[in-house]
Structure formats: structure tokens, C-alpha cells
């Protein structure tokens, strides 16, 4: 499902998808503090978005360090 700014703050009583059933899923709006990319979705999805960005930016910074040493 696609969520928009109008959905922020809403709670979905029961959300069923391929990974299972989530009860009381709140729709949130988060952003990456490094690059500013934004995401609107459930808290669970937002956690994946933020965790993915953290991992990516750690890799990105490591590559910058490696290139600087070359």
C-alpha cells in the first residue's frame, strides 16, 4: 500500500501483508538525517528505511575514506 501525507498519524487496526499481520500499525513520516530522503509508511517500514540508510551511509563514508587514502 502507498501512504501519503494525509495518512500520517493514522492507525491501521489490522494490516495484513506477505510478512504477516500487524495490529495497530501507525503511519509515520521519517527522514534520513544525512541525506534528507523522506519516507511515509508504518513504523515497521520506517525502521527498515532508517536502518537501510544508516547501513548505506556507513558504507558510503567508508568508501570515501578508502578513496582518500588511495
Secondary structure as UniProt FT lines:
FT   HELIX           5..7
FT   TURN            8..9
FT   STRAND          11..17
FT   TURN            18..19
FT   STRAND          20..31
FT   TURN            33..35
FT   STRAND          38..42
FT   HELIX           43..69
//
